[in-house]
Every structure is written in structure tokens, then in C-alpha cells.
Amino acid sequence: MPRKPFHRSLLALSATALAVAPLLAITGPPAQAAQTAQTADCPWMNVRQSPDDRARLLLKASTLDQELRWLDEQAANNPTQTTFNGVTYPVQVACTPTVTYSDGPDAIRNPGGVTAFPAPIAQAATWDVGLAQAKGRALADEAFGKKRNVMLAPGIASGRTPLSGRTPEYLGEDTLLAGTLAAAGVKGIQQEGKVGATLKHYVANEQELDRQTSSSNLDERTFHEVYDLPFKVALQADPASVMCSYNQVNHVYACENPILDALRADTGWKGYVMSDFGSVHSTAPSLKAGLDQELNRPIWYTPDRIKAALAEGGITRKDIDSAAFRVVRTYFKAGLFDHPLPAEAAADVSTAQHRATARQIVEQGSVLLKNSGVLPLKDRKQKIAVIGPTASNTPNANGISARTACSELFRTTPSVTCDPISPLDGITARAARSGSTVTFANGDDVAAAAAVAKAADVVFVFGWSGMGEFTDLTSLSLAQNGDALINAVTVANPNTVAVLETGSAVTMPWLGQVKAVVEAWYPGQQQGNALARLLWGDVNFTGKLPMTFPKSEADLPTPTVAQYPGTVVDGIRQVDYSEGLAVGHKWYDSQGIDPLFEFGHGLSYTRFAYDRLRVKAAEAGIEVSFRVRNTGDRAGTETPQVYLTLPAATGEPGKRLVGFGQVALAPGSARTVSVTIREGSADHPLSIWDTRADQWRTLPGSYRLQVGGSSRDLPLSTRLKLG
């Protein structure tokens, strides 16, 4: 694979997003209350000046050592402290804020008093831009109340393999969907102008195995079209920072790779780049490449090492000044100087509104994968069996409970207390309204569970699979013999619904035996209430898969050891991205492989029909309109999806998602949906990356446009001639 850095794009990216809901801009000026901080001794506290001018004034008043404090998280964030990890700095200049970072795309990392939201993969399954923004705003509100004002969220990856341990922390396998929802999350986090957002982990960080000693080796076109592009889409929301990842990209560590400088050059983004914890491996190469701040304690960005690099000519004073300026300017722009953190962290920052948002994400993000008529449950007296360890808050013999499924993302960093309303509690409370009875078995004794199932009218059997940071999955099977449990239950009672609480795709050898399947992901603290409402049809299912579910591991886009997990050479695991552009649903399309459940799939308690497709050229781009009708007898929300297949000459596999939206319809009603495909928009829907010209290029030819409810259910189709 080539070792040279990728070329920079010659095109500036448009600030217009493609999805039906537009991308969102960062918040405006700081609150007027901040003006009280303005003093003659601190001219940078004049809120009437721009963030650029304020940053210049502050740095002009700083010594070199004070300036160097901004290049390390701990030193930057504790202005009166002078020693960090044995490294001594002078006290920072006056009127600088305390800045505290918080991990947590799913919850603020804190022992208690915060909302445990569902996993981001569940957020992605909502396909709801407004809800993503609402969650981001709630996270920022709780972060600030807990004395945190930089969020290390949201996260993006490209879903190269569903075995990747951090799959539940990300937003699915599709460029447009992930980038758009991440942008909405950034908007929400930064909406009040008090907390900054961080996009992570940049880039091609697609596995946990040897993540700090692996190289993601890929060609230039694949880099731009698959792995870089969702970040470029999300950057339109102007996040405060981007976090570079642990891995190498083509044999150069991401945090010292020229791709960092290109990230700014291609987009005009002016935020700062921080490292991940321990992902820095050099001083001069990292600073030169565009890494502005070392996360956590100073190691490579200590004053001694930076001054030595300056003396040796590896860096210039301008490099130092530019890095410090980007950090300080961003802190001003994000409102950190003008909205001091509270003196004390609140004991409980979770509000009724935040919990309602968490419940809404479960309701809209749970996906009805299969339904043979057993759902929704009728409001009549019946015997209900609930089976499986994650259904109850009481741990089974292996310590598994509803808390496990709620807080699985926190198992490696147990810093969030997750005390959920369990599915058993939610189902029991809802059943009581119709006089139904509920019996429970945790599944430790399969024979006993089967006996409980046999005596019931309907069975809900819960299967789960645990995953998280530091390790990858070894298979896509359910954990702790979950497949055998479901199989035994269905043999005892065919009127069974399987409810899956997983962070990624799973295989389903029992699929033909169950009447229905619900994918609930890791549903957070509101799981019991939300699932009960869905199962009885108090709310309708709207979720759509943000990732493909394969029939078996043999169908994955990474079938060889060289592709995944890679082979170790001289201490570095070399991972060959030879599948190129064929990632996610594009792989299954291009290879003619039928998945278990396709990207974008999700059933409802009603039915939708599509017709009246119209396509026309306009000054803004290609205007696509079509009608969606609710042909069933219940109200429901559909997520229409627009896909584009490029001409064969482009070498593009499968088809691209180029637009999506949501439409709520009463029974029998219809609505016309319009999508504009803009050639210059951030996700480049009509273009490929031209490696010779080093830019995006639209090739002439016949393009196939399709519209429908999933990537494999596309009843409307037409062709476009371009060029």
C-alpha cells in the first residue's frame, strides 16, 4: 500500500447537507451575562469582539510557557494548577476558564445523577435528525450541570465490520446517515453556547483489536469516499474539535498524519484537533501535521519537548502559535470563557424532559424486524411469559440483568450508574391494565424456561450480546447460549417474540421459528416503559436499521485474515482494506448477497405505498418528489429513502443513500415528499473521488434513482442522464 499522504481536495465543501432535514449550524453569540467578566486587565473578555480577536489578545499577553499550556488538556483546563504529570508550567493568564472534558456519546461519565440514554446505534436507528439534536442538547445540559464543558461526542465510524467492539458507540454504516446525525448531535451539544462538541475518532478506526498498534491500509479513493466523507458531512455543523484516532493510516499514525492538515484545508473548518488518550507518538511530526492538543497528561507536548523541537528546527514558532490560537479561539467561540462552570456539580442533572427524550429514542430506534401478526398485543386478559436475563433487574447466575443491557457501553469504564426500568417491570405494569398475568424465567435453566413458555399465551424471550471498548466480538451469535434458549422457548410455544438487546448485528438461526423479532439495541434506562408501549402498540414502530444484518459471518465484507483482523508485521497489525468502496450495504449489493435484514429495513403496524415519482433538473440541483400513502388502518411514520446507482464506468459498487426524511401519516392519508440532490453538497452524491485530478468529479452517463422504504424495498425507479 502507498505510504505517501493523500492529496488535498481542490474543492471547498458546501455547507448544504443532502438529507431532507438540512444540516445545522453552530450556535450564535454568548449570553449578555458574560459581559460582567470584562475588565481592563483582561481585554479578551470583551464579548463585542470576535473570537479571533479575543484569542489574539489573550495570546499576545501570554508567555511562551503560558501559550504551551493550551497544547495539553490538563494544563489548558486547570488555569491555576502548575504541575501535571511531573511537568511544571507557570500560572495561566488571568480570566481563563476551567475547562473539563467528558466522555459520553450515550451519557455523561459520572457516578450518578445523569440520564443513561440508549446507545448511539439506537439513535442512528431512529433516522431522526431533530431527535439527534434534542439528545445532544440534553447531553450538554447535563454535562454543564456536572461541571463539564467539552463533550467527547459524537462518534463516527463506517461500519466496516459489525464485529468491531465500539459499533454501538457509532451511528451506523452509511456516510450520509452517520454524518447527518452526527452533525445534528453537534448542533444540539453546542446549541446553548456553553459546551463544545468533539467528533471522534478520525479516521479509519474500525476495530478494537490492536487499535494502538495497527495500520489501516487503504487506497486514496476509498479513504475519501468511505472513511473521510462522513466526517466532512458532520463538519458542516462546525464542532469545536475533532479527535484523531489511535491507529495508523497507511503506516503513519493518525495523530501525526498529514490528513489532519488536509481536514482543515478541504473544508475551511477552524476548530482544533485533539488526540485520543495515549495516541500521540511524536512531538514535531504531530504538531506539524496539525495536532493541536494532547489529551490528558503532557507526554509528547511537554514544554521541554516542544522547545527542543523548536531549537532543532522540527517546528517553528508559527506552528506553536497556530495550535494555541486554534484551541483558544475555539474556547471563545464555544462560549467557555463567557459561561463559567458552576462552583459545584449538581447531584442530579437528569430531568423529566431528558428522560422523555431517552424513552423516545428507544421507541423510535427499536426496529421491528419481523412480525407474523402476533404484535401488537391485544388488550385482553392473557397469560404472558417473559424470559431471559436482561428482562429483569435481578442478576442471573452470571450477573447479567437489565442493567447489563442498559449500561453495556459502560462496562469497561463503569462511570455511569444505570438503574433502568426493566422490561419485566414495564411489561408487567402494562399487562395489568388488561388483567393479564406475567410469569418470568431468567433462562439459566432452559428446561424450566421452556415450561414457563409452554404455559403462556404469548412469550417475550430476551436475547443479548455484550460488547464495548477494547475488544472485538468473536462471532455474531447471542451471548450465553442465547440462541439455544430462544430455540427451546419456540419449541415449547411457537407464539414467541424475540427481543434483542445487542450493540451490533446478530445472526438468527431460530428466525423461522419465532413470530416476531424486535431489535432494541442497548436501550438505556427507559427501556421497560418504551418496550411495553411498542409491544402493545401504544406507539407504532418507526425504527429502520442503520446497518446490515448478515445471515452469517461468512457474508461479511472482510472474509480474509489480511482484511480482518489483519496480520502482525514488525509489531504493527497490518489491516488491508482491499474491499475498497464495498462497505456495508454496498458490499451486499455489489456481491449479490442477500442479507438477513437489509440496511434501512424496519416494519410498522401499518403499511405504506409509494407512487408519483417525479424528477427534474433545477438550479439548486436535481429535484426528486414522490408520494407516500398510509394504506393501513393505524397512524404511522415512514422513513422514505432515496438511492442512486452510478454508471458502471465509475467503478462504484452498489448504490448510495442520497436522501432521506420522515413523514407521519394518518390512516388513508398521503403526502408528497421532496428531496433535492445537490452536486456540490457535503456528501457529493453524484461524484466520485478522482485520484488523478485530486478532486471530486461527476462523470457523464446514466444514473439510476430509486425510492422506497429500505435499501432492498424500492418500488419507484427512474434513470437520469448526466453530462
matplotlib code that plots the C-alpha trace (Angstrom):
import matplotlib.pyplot as plt

x = [0.0, 1.2, 3.0, 2.6, -0.1, -3.3, -3.6, -5.8, -9.1, -9.1, -12.8, -14.4, -17.3, -20.7, -22.4, -25.6, -26.5, -28.4, -30.8, -34.4, -33.6, -30.7, -27.5, -27.5, -25.3, -23.4, -24.9, -24.5, -23.0, -22.5, -25.0, -25.0, -24.3, -20.8, -20.1, -19.6, -16.3, -14.9, -12.1, -9.4, -6.8, -8.4, -9.3, -10.0, -13.1, -14.8, -17.7, -18.2, -15.0, -14.8, -13.4, -10.4, -9.6, -10.1, -7.8, -5.1, -5.4, -5.0, -2.1, -0.3, -0.5, 1.0, 4.5, 5.6, 5.1, 1.6, 0.9, 2.1, -0.4, -3.1, -1.4, -2.2, -5.7, -4.8, -2.7, -5.2, -8.1, -6.8, -5.5, -4.3, -2.6, 1.1, 2.2, 0.8, 2.4, 5.6, 5.7, 5.7, 4.1, 3.6, 0.1, -2.1, -3.0, -6.0, -9.6, -9.2, -11.8, -11.8, -12.5, -13.4, -13.8, -16.4, -16.7, -20.1, -21.9, -24.5, -24.3, -22.2, -19.5, -20.4, -21.2, -24.8, -27.5, -27.3, -29.6, -28.4, -29.5, -29.7, -26.6, -25.8, -26.6, -30.1, -30.1, -29.0, -31.9, -34.4, -33.1, -34.5, -32.4, -34.4, -34.3, -30.5, -30.3, -32.6, -30.4, -27.2, -28.8, -29.8, -26.2, -24.8, -27.2, -26.3, -22.6, -22.6, -24.6, -21.9, -19.1, -18.1, -18.0, -16.3, -18.1, -16.1, -19.0, -20.5, -18.6, -18.4, -17.1, -18.0, -19.2, -16.5, -17.2, -20.1, -17.5, -15.9, -16.2, -17.3, -20.0, -22.8, -21.0, -21.3, -24.1, -24.1, -22.5, -23.7, -21.9, -24.9, -26.9, -24.0, -22.6, -26.1, -27.0, -23.5, -24.0, -27.4, -25.8, -23.1, -25.7, -27.6, -24.5, -23.4, -26.9, -26.8, -23.2, -21.8, -20.4, -18.2, -18.6, -15.9, -16.1, -14.3, -12.3, -10.6, -10.1, -10.4, -10.6, -12.7, -11.6, -10.5, -8.0, -4.5, -6.1, -2.9, -0.6, -2.4, -2.4, -5.5, -4.1, -6.4, -6.3, -6.9, -10.4, -11.6, -10.2, -12.1, -15.4, -15.9, -13.9, -13.2, -16.6, -18.9, -16.6, -16.8, -20.6, -20.6, -18.1, -20.7, -22.1, -18.8, -17.8, -15.4, -12.9, -12.0, -10.2, -7.6, -7.6, -5.1, -4.4, -2.1, -3.4, -1.2, 1.7, 1.5, -0.2, -3.4, -2.3, 0.8, -0.6, -0.9, -4.6, -5.2, -4.0, -5.9, -9.1, -9.0, -7.7, -10.6, -13.4, -12.3, -13.1, -11.3, -11.6, -8.8, -7.6, -7.1, -5.6, -7.2, -5.8, -2.2, -2.5, 0.4, 3.8, 5.9, 6.3, 7.4, 5.6, 2.4, 2.4, 3.4, 0.6, -2.0, -2.4, -3.2, -3.7, -2.6, -5.4, -4.9, -1.4, 1.5, 3.9, 4.9, 3.7, 5.7, 7.4, 10.8, 10.0, 8.3, 11.2, 13.7, 11.8, 11.8, 15.5, 16.2, 14.1, 11.5, 8.8, 8.6, 7.1, 4.3, 3.4, 3.1, 1.2, -1.2, -2.0, -2.6, -4.7, -7.0, -7.6, -8.2, -10.3, -12.5, -12.9, -14.1, -16.4, -17.9, -18.7, -16.4, -14.8, -18.2, -20.1, -18.1, -18.8, -20.9, -19.0, -20.4, -21.6, -25.3, -26.2, -28.8, -29.0, -31.4, -34.7, -38.2, -37.6, -34.3, -35.8, -38.6, -36.0, -34.3, -37.7, -38.4, -35.1, -36.0, -39.4, -38.2, -34.9, -36.2, -36.7, -39.5, -37.6, -40.3, -43.9, -46.3, -49.3, -48.5, -47.8, -49.2, -50.6, -54.4, -55.8, -57.4, -56.7, -54.0, -51.0, -47.7, -44.2, -41.1, -37.9, -34.2, -31.7, -31.7, -35.5, -35.2, -33.1, -32.3, -29.0, -28.9, -26.1, -23.7, -24.5, -26.5, -29.6, -31.5, -28.7, -26.3, -28.2, -28.7, -25.1, -23.2, -21.3, -20.1, -18.8, -15.2, -15.4, -18.0, -18.6, -22.3, -24.9, -27.7, -30.8, -33.3, -37.0, -36.6, -38.6, -40.2, -41.4, -42.7, -44.5, -46.0, -47.4, -48.8, -50.3, -52.1, -54.2, -55.9, -56.0, -53.2, -50.7, -46.9, -44.5, -40.8, -37.8, -34.2, -33.2, -30.5, -32.4, -33.5, -35.9, -37.6, -37.8, -39.5, -42.0, -42.9, -43.2, -45.5, -48.0, -48.3, -50.4, -47.6, -43.9, -41.3, -37.8, -34.9, -31.5, -28.4, -24.8, -22.3, -19.6, -17.7, -14.3, -11.0, -12.2, -14.0, -16.6, -15.5, -18.9, -22.3, -24.1, -26.1, -24.2, -24.5, -26.3, -29.0, -29.7, -30.4, -32.7, -34.8, -34.9, -36.1, -38.7, -40.1, -40.3, -42.4, -44.5, -44.5, -46.3, -43.0, -41.5, -37.7, -36.5, -32.8, -30.6, -27.4, -24.9, -24.5, -25.9, -26.6, -27.3, -30.6, -30.6, -34.1, -35.6, -38.1, -39.5, -40.4, -43.5, -41.8, -38.3, -37.6, -34.1, -33.9, -30.1, -28.8, -31.9, -30.8, -32.7, -36.2, -36.2, -39.1, -41.6, -40.7, -40.7, -44.1, -45.6, -44.3, -45.3, -48.9, -49.0, -49.5, -46.9, -46.0, -42.6, -40.7, -37.1, -35.0, -31.7, -28.7, -26.5, -26.9, -27.6, -25.8, -27.1, -23.6, -20.1, -19.1, -21.0, -19.1, -17.1, -13.9, -13.6, -9.8, -7.4, -5.5, -8.6, -9.7, -8.2, -5.0, -1.5, 1.2, 4.4, 7.2, 4.9, 2.2, -1.0, -1.4, -5.1, -5.7, -8.9, -8.9, -12.7, -12.3, -15.6, -17.7, -18.6, -21.9, -25.0, -22.8, -20.9, -24.1, -25.5, -22.3, -21.7, -25.3, -25.5, -28.9, -28.6, -30.7, -32.1, -31.0, -29.9, -32.9, -35.3, -37.9, -41.6, -44.6, -48.0, -49.4, -48.4, -47.1, -47.2, -45.1, -46.1, -46.0, -42.2, -41.1, -37.5, -36.5, -33.3, -33.3, -30.8, -30.4, -29.8, -31.9, -35.4, -37.0, -40.6, -42.9, -46.0, -46.1, -49.5, -50.6, -52.6, -53.2, -55.6, -53.2, -51.3, -47.6, -44.4, -42.4, -38.8, -38.6, -35.1, -33.6, -30.8, -28.6, -26.7, -23.8, -22.8, -20.6, -17.8, -17.4, -16.4, -18.8, -20.2, -23.9, -26.0, -25.7, -28.2, -28.6, -31.6, -34.0, -36.7, -39.7, -43.4, -46.2, -49.4, -52.9, -54.7, -55.5, -53.7, -50.8, -48.1, -45.7, -42.1, -39.4, -35.6, -33.0, -29.8, -27.1, -24.0, -21.9, -23.2, -21.0, -21.6, -21.0, -24.0, -23.2, -19.4, -16.5, -13.0, -10.8, -7.3, -5.6, -7.3, -7.2, -10.9, -14.5, -15.8, -19.2, -18.9, -21.4, -23.7, -26.9, -27.7, -30.5, -32.6, -34.7, -37.1, -38.6, -38.7, -35.3, -32.2, -33.9, -37.5, -37.5, -40.7, -40.0, -37.3, -36.1, -33.0, -31.1, -28.8, -25.9, -23.3]
y = [0.0, 3.5, 5.4, 8.9, 11.1, 11.7, 14.8, 17.6, 18.2, 21.2, 21.8, 23.6, 21.7, 23.3, 24.0, 22.4, 18.9, 16.5, 14.8, 16.0, 17.6, 20.1, 20.1, 22.5, 25.5, 26.2, 28.5, 32.3, 34.8, 34.3, 35.4, 39.0, 37.9, 37.2, 40.9, 41.1, 39.3, 42.1, 44.0, 46.4, 43.8, 41.2, 42.9, 39.4, 39.3, 42.0, 40.0, 42.6, 41.4, 38.3, 35.0, 35.5, 39.0, 37.8, 34.8, 37.1, 39.5, 36.7, 35.0, 38.4, 38.7, 35.2, 34.0, 31.0, 28.7, 30.0, 29.5, 25.9, 25.2, 25.3, 22.4, 19.9, 19.1, 19.1, 22.2, 24.0, 23.1, 24.0, 27.6, 27.9, 24.5, 24.4, 20.8, 18.0, 14.5, 16.0, 18.8, 22.3, 25.4, 28.9, 30.0, 30.8, 34.4, 35.9, 35.5, 32.0, 29.4, 26.0, 23.6, 20.0, 17.3, 14.5, 11.3, 10.1, 9.9, 8.0, 9.6, 12.0, 10.0, 10.4, 8.1, 9.1, 11.7, 11.6, 10.2, 6.8, 7.3, 4.4, 3.5, 5.8, 2.9, 3.1, 6.8, 6.0, 3.6, 6.5, 8.2, 11.3, 14.5, 16.5, 13.8, 13.6, 17.3, 17.1, 14.3, 16.4, 19.4, 17.2, 15.8, 19.3, 20.5, 17.6, 18.0, 21.6, 20.8, 18.3, 20.9, 19.6, 21.9, 19.9, 16.7, 13.9, 13.2, 12.3, 9.4, 8.2, 5.1, 3.5, 0.1, -1.9, -4.9, -5.5, -7.3, -4.0, -3.6, 0.0, -0.4, 0.6, 3.9, 4.9, 5.9, 3.0, 2.1, 4.8, 8.0, 10.3, 8.9, 8.9, 12.3, 13.9, 12.6, 13.4, 17.0, 17.2, 15.9, 18.6, 21.3, 20.1, 20.0, 23.5, 25.0, 26.9, 28.2, 26.7, 23.3, 22.3, 19.1, 16.7, 14.5, 11.2, 9.1, 10.4, 8.2, 4.6, 3.4, 0.3, -2.3, -2.5, -5.4, -3.8, -0.4, 1.3, -0.8, -1.3, 0.3, 0.8, 0.4, 1.8, 3.5, 7.2, 6.9, 4.6, 7.0, 10.0, 8.2, 5.9, 6.9, 10.6, 11.6, 11.2, 13.5, 16.0, 15.9, 16.3, 19.2, 21.4, 21.8, 23.3, 21.2, 22.7, 19.9, 16.6, 13.7, 11.8, 8.1, 5.5, 3.6, 4.4, 5.3, 3.8, 3.3, 6.8, 7.4, 9.3, 12.0, 12.8, 12.2, 15.0, 14.1, 16.3, 19.4, 18.4, 18.1, 21.9, 22.7, 20.8, 22.3, 25.6, 24.2, 26.3, 24.2, 22.3, 18.7, 16.8, 13.4, 10.3, 9.2, 8.0, 8.2, 10.7, 9.2, 12.3, 16.0, 17.7, 15.4, 15.7, 19.4, 19.9, 17.6, 19.7, 18.1, 21.0, 19.4, 16.2, 14.7, 14.1, 14.4, 16.0, 13.4, 14.4, 18.0, 19.0, 22.4, 20.7, 18.5, 21.3, 23.7, 21.1, 20.5, 24.3, 24.5, 21.6, 23.2, 20.4, 23.1, 26.8, 29.3, 29.8, 26.1, 26.6, 29.9, 28.4, 25.4, 27.5, 30.0, 27.3, 26.0, 29.4, 30.7, 27.7, 28.0, 31.6, 30.6, 27.8, 30.1, 28.5, 31.9, 33.6, 30.9, 29.7, 26.3, 26.2, 26.2, 22.8, 20.0, 19.3, 15.9, 15.1, 16.7, 14.3, 15.9, 14.7, 16.1, 14.3, 11.0, 11.6, 12.0, 8.8, 7.0, 8.5, 7.2, 3.7, 4.0, 5.3, 3.4, -0.1, -1.9, -4.4, -6.8, -9.5, -9.7, -12.5, -11.0, -11.6, -7.9, -5.6, -7.4, -7.2, -5.5, -8.6, -10.9, -13.4, -15.2, -13.6, -15.2, -13.0, -15.0, -14.0, -12.5, -8.9, -8.7, -8.3, -6.1, -9.2, -10.6, -14.2, -16.7, -14.9, -11.4, -10.5, -8.3, -5.4, -3.2, -5.1, -4.2, -0.6, 0.0, -2.4, 0.5, 1.5, -2.0, -1.2, 2.3, 1.8, 5.5, 5.8, 4.4, 2.8, 1.9, 1.1, 0.4, -3.2, -4.8, -7.1, -4.2, -2.3, -5.3, -6.3, -2.8, -2.6, -6.1, -5.2, -2.7, -5.6, -8.0, -10.1, -12.1, -12.2, -15.0, -14.8, -17.1, -15.8, -18.6, -20.1, -23.4, -23.8, -26.6, -24.5, -21.6, -23.8, -25.0, -21.3, -20.6, -23.6, -22.4, -18.9, -17.5, -15.4, -15.3, -12.5, -14.0, -11.7, -12.3, -10.2, -9.8, -7.8, -5.7, -2.5, -0.7, -2.6, -5.9, -7.0, -9.7, -13.1, -14.0, -12.5, -15.1, -14.2, -14.4, -17.2, -19.7, -17.2, -18.9, -22.3, -20.5, -18.9, -22.2, -24.1, -21.5, -21.5, -25.3, -25.1, -22.2, -21.0, -17.8, -16.2, -12.8, -12.4, -9.1, -8.5, -6.2, -6.0, -3.4, -4.8, -7.2, -10.8, -14.0, -15.7, -19.4, -19.5, -16.8, -19.1, -20.3, -17.0, -14.9, -11.6, -10.1, -6.7, -5.2, -2.9, -2.4, -1.2, 0.7, 2.7, 3.5, 3.9, 0.5, -1.0, 1.8, 2.2, -1.5, -2.1, 0.8, -0.6, -4.2, -3.2, -0.7, 2.3, 3.8, 2.5, 1.2, 3.6, 2.4, 1.4, -0.5, 1.8, -1.3, -4.5, -7.8, -10.7, -14.2, -15.4, -14.2, -15.7, -13.0, -10.1, -7.7, -8.8, -12.5, -12.9, -12.7, -10.0, -7.8, -8.6, -8.9, -8.3, -9.8, -8.5, -7.4, -5.9, -5.3, -3.5, -5.2, -4.6, -4.4, -4.5, -2.6, -4.4, -4.5, -0.8, 1.0, -2.1, -1.4, -2.0, -2.3, -1.5, -4.8, -6.9, -5.2, -5.5, -9.1, -10.2, -11.4, -11.5, -10.2, -11.4, -7.9, -5.1, -1.6, 0.7, -2.2, -1.8, -2.8, -0.9, -1.8, -0.1, -0.2, 2.4, 2.7, 4.9, 6.4, 9.6, 9.8, 13.0, 14.1, 17.4, 19.5, 22.7, 25.5, 24.0, 20.5, 17.5, 17.8, 14.4, 14.2, 11.3, 10.5, 8.3, 6.8, 5.1, 2.2, 0.6, 1.3, 2.8, 6.1, 5.6, 7.3, 6.2, 7.0, 7.2, 6.7, 7.8, 5.8, 6.4, 3.8, 5.4, 4.4, 1.3, 3.4, 5.0, 1.7, 2.5, -0.6, -1.0, 2.1, 5.2, 6.7, 10.2, 11.4, 10.5, 12.1, 11.1, 11.6, 11.0, 9.8, 9.1, 6.0, 6.5, 9.8, 10.7, 13.3, 14.4, 14.3, 16.3, 15.8, 17.9, 16.2, 18.9, 18.2, 20.4, 19.3, 17.9, 14.2, 14.6, 12.4, 12.4, 12.4, 10.0, 10.9, 11.4, 10.4, 11.9, 15.3, 15.2, 16.3, 15.2, 14.6, 13.8, 11.5, 11.6, 8.7, 7.1, 7.1, 5.0, 6.7, 4.5, 5.4, 3.2, 2.0, 0.3, -0.4, -3.5, -2.3, 0.3, 0.3, 3.6, 3.8, 6.1, 7.0, 10.3, 11.3, 13.5, 15.1]
z = [0.0, -0.7, 2.1, 0.7, 2.4, 0.5, -1.7, -0.6, -2.3, -4.6, -3.9, -1.0, 0.6, 0.5, 3.8, 2.5, 3.5, 1.3, 3.7, 3.7, 7.0, 6.4, 8.4, 11.2, 12.1, 15.3, 17.9, 17.9, 20.3, 24.1, 26.7, 27.8, 31.4, 30.3, 29.9, 33.7, 33.3, 31.2, 32.9, 31.9, 32.8, 30.6, 27.2, 25.7, 27.8, 25.7, 24.2, 21.5, 19.8, 17.6, 18.9, 16.6, 18.0, 21.6, 21.1, 19.6, 22.6, 25.1, 23.4, 23.0, 26.8, 27.3, 27.7, 25.6, 28.6, 29.2, 25.5, 25.7, 28.4, 25.7, 23.9, 26.7, 28.0, 31.7, 31.6, 29.4, 31.6, 35.1, 34.9, 38.5, 38.7, 37.8, 37.9, 35.7, 35.5, 36.9, 34.3, 35.6, 34.0, 35.1, 36.3, 33.3, 32.4, 34.2, 33.2, 31.7, 32.4, 34.0, 31.1, 31.9, 29.3, 29.5, 27.5, 26.7, 23.3, 25.4, 28.8, 30.8, 32.5, 36.2, 39.0, 39.3, 38.7, 34.9, 32.2, 30.7, 27.1, 24.6, 22.7, 19.7, 17.3, 18.6, 18.0, 14.4, 14.0, 14.6, 11.4, 13.1, 12.8, 15.2, 17.9, 17.5, 18.1, 21.2, 22.7, 22.1, 23.8, 26.8, 27.0, 27.0, 29.7, 31.9, 31.2, 32.2, 35.4, 36.3, 35.7, 32.2, 29.2, 26.4, 25.2, 23.6, 21.3, 18.8, 17.3, 13.7, 12.0, 8.7, 9.9, 8.1, 10.3, 12.8, 14.9, 15.9, 19.6, 19.5, 16.9, 19.5, 20.1, 16.4, 14.0, 11.5, 8.2, 5.9, 5.1, 4.7, 7.7, 10.1, 9.0, 9.1, 12.6, 13.9, 12.7, 14.4, 17.6, 17.4, 16.8, 19.9, 22.1, 21.1, 20.9, 24.2, 23.6, 26.8, 25.8, 22.8, 20.8, 19.6, 16.6, 17.0, 16.1, 13.0, 10.9, 9.7, 13.3, 12.6, 15.1, 18.7, 18.3, 18.5, 17.8, 19.1, 17.0, 13.8, 10.4, 8.3, 4.7, 2.1, -1.3, -1.8, -3.3, -0.5, 2.1, 0.6, -0.3, 2.7, 5.8, 5.5, 4.0, 7.0, 9.0, 6.2, 6.3, 10.1, 10.0, 8.4, 11.9, 13.0, 16.0, 18.4, 17.9, 16.2, 17.9, 16.0, 16.4, 17.8, 14.5, 11.7, 8.3, 5.6, 8.1, 9.6, 13.0, 12.6, 15.1, 13.1, 9.6, 7.0, 6.7, 9.7, 7.9, 4.9, 7.0, 7.5, 4.1, 2.4, 4.5, 6.0, 9.4, 12.1, 15.2, 17.0, 16.8, 20.0, 20.4, 21.9, 25.3, 24.5, 20.8, 20.3, 19.3, 18.5, 19.0, 15.9, 13.3, 15.3, 15.7, 12.0, 10.9, 12.7, 16.1, 18.5, 21.8, 23.6, 25.6, 29.3, 30.8, 28.9, 27.5, 23.9, 24.2, 27.3, 27.2, 27.2, 24.2, 22.3, 22.9, 21.9, 18.6, 18.1, 18.7, 16.3, 13.6, 13.5, 14.2, 14.0, 16.5, 14.0, 14.4, 18.1, 17.8, 15.3, 17.5, 20.6, 18.6, 17.3, 20.8, 22.4, 19.6, 19.8, 23.5, 23.0, 20.1, 22.1, 25.0, 27.5, 28.5, 28.9, 30.7, 33.7, 35.1, 38.3, 41.5, 42.5, 40.4, 40.8, 42.5, 39.8, 36.4, 34.8, 34.1, 33.1, 29.7, 29.3, 30.4, 27.9, 25.2, 26.2, 26.1, 22.7, 21.3, 22.4, 20.9, 17.6, 17.5, 18.3, 15.0, 14.2, 12.0, 11.6, 12.5, 11.6, 13.3, 17.0, 17.5, 18.7, 21.7, 22.1, 25.2, 26.6, 29.5, 28.7, 30.2, 29.3, 29.8, 29.9, 29.6, 29.6, 31.9, 30.5, 31.1, 34.9, 37.2, 39.3, 38.0, 36.9, 37.9, 35.6, 36.9, 33.8, 34.2, 32.6, 34.0, 31.7, 28.6, 29.8, 30.6, 28.4, 26.9, 30.4, 31.4, 30.6, 32.1, 34.8, 35.5, 34.9, 37.2, 35.1, 37.1, 34.4, 34.4, 33.4, 30.5, 33.1, 35.1, 32.1, 30.6, 34.0, 34.5, 31.0, 31.3, 34.5, 32.5, 30.7, 33.6, 32.1, 34.3, 33.8, 34.7, 34.5, 34.0, 33.7, 31.3, 33.5, 33.5, 29.8, 30.7, 33.3, 30.9, 28.3, 30.9, 31.7, 28.0, 27.4, 30.0, 28.4, 25.6, 24.3, 25.1, 25.1, 25.1, 25.5, 23.9, 24.3, 23.2, 25.2, 23.5, 24.1, 24.0, 24.0, 22.5, 19.3, 19.0, 18.0, 16.5, 15.8, 17.9, 21.0, 24.3, 27.0, 24.8, 23.9, 20.6, 22.3, 24.8, 22.1, 20.2, 23.3, 24.0, 20.5, 20.5, 23.7, 22.4, 18.8, 19.8, 20.7, 20.2, 20.3, 21.8, 21.1, 23.2, 21.3, 20.1, 16.6, 14.1, 15.2, 13.4, 14.0, 13.4, 15.1, 12.8, 11.1, 14.4, 16.1, 15.2, 15.6, 16.2, 17.8, 17.8, 20.9, 20.9, 24.3, 25.3, 28.4, 31.5, 29.9, 28.2, 30.2, 29.6, 25.9, 25.0, 26.7, 24.7, 21.5, 22.1, 22.9, 20.0, 22.2, 19.9, 16.5, 15.4, 13.2, 13.5, 10.5, 10.5, 10.3, 9.5, 7.5, 9.4, 7.6, 7.5, 8.7, 9.4, 6.1, 4.3, 5.8, 3.6, 5.3, 4.6, 4.6, 7.6, 5.7, 5.7, 9.3, 11.8, 9.8, 10.2, 12.5, 10.8, 12.9, 15.8, 13.8, 12.7, 9.0, 8.1, 4.3, 3.3, 0.0, -0.2, -1.1, -1.5, -1.0, 2.7, 4.4, 2.1, -0.9, -0.3, -0.3, -3.4, -5.4, -4.4, -4.9, -1.3, 0.3, 3.9, 6.8, 7.1, 4.8, 5.6, 6.1, 6.9, 9.6, 9.8, 11.1, 12.4, 9.3, 5.6, 3.2, -0.6, -2.9, -6.2, -8.4, -8.8, -10.5, -11.2, -12.8, -13.1, -11.2, -10.4, -6.9, -8.2, -9.1, -7.5, -6.7, -5.5, -4.8, -2.8, 0.3, 1.3, 4.5, 3.2, 6.7, 9.5, 12.0, 12.1, 11.4, 10.4, 7.4, 6.5, 2.7, 1.4, -2.0, -3.5, -6.6, -8.6, -10.5, -14.1, -14.3, -15.7, -12.2, -10.6, -7.8, -6.1, -5.1, -4.6, -2.5, 0.0, -1.3, 0.7, 3.5, 5.6, 7.7, 7.2, 9.7, 8.2, 9.5, 8.1, 4.4, 4.1, 1.8, 1.5, -1.2, -0.2, -2.0, -1.9, -3.7, -4.7, -4.8, -6.7, -4.5, -1.2, 1.5, 0.7, -3.0, -4.0, -7.8, -7.7, -7.2, -6.0, -9.0, -7.8, -10.9, -10.6, -6.8, -6.5, -6.7, -10.2, -11.7, -14.7, -17.6, -18.1, -17.0, -13.2, -11.7, -9.0, -6.7, -3.8, -1.1, 2.5, 2.6, 0.5, -0.9, -1.0, -3.7, -5.7, -7.5, -10.1, -13.0, -14.8, -15.1, -17.9, -16.7, -18.9]

ax = plt.figure().add_subplot(projection="3d")
ax.plot(x, y, z, "-o")
ax.set_aspect("equal")
plt.show()
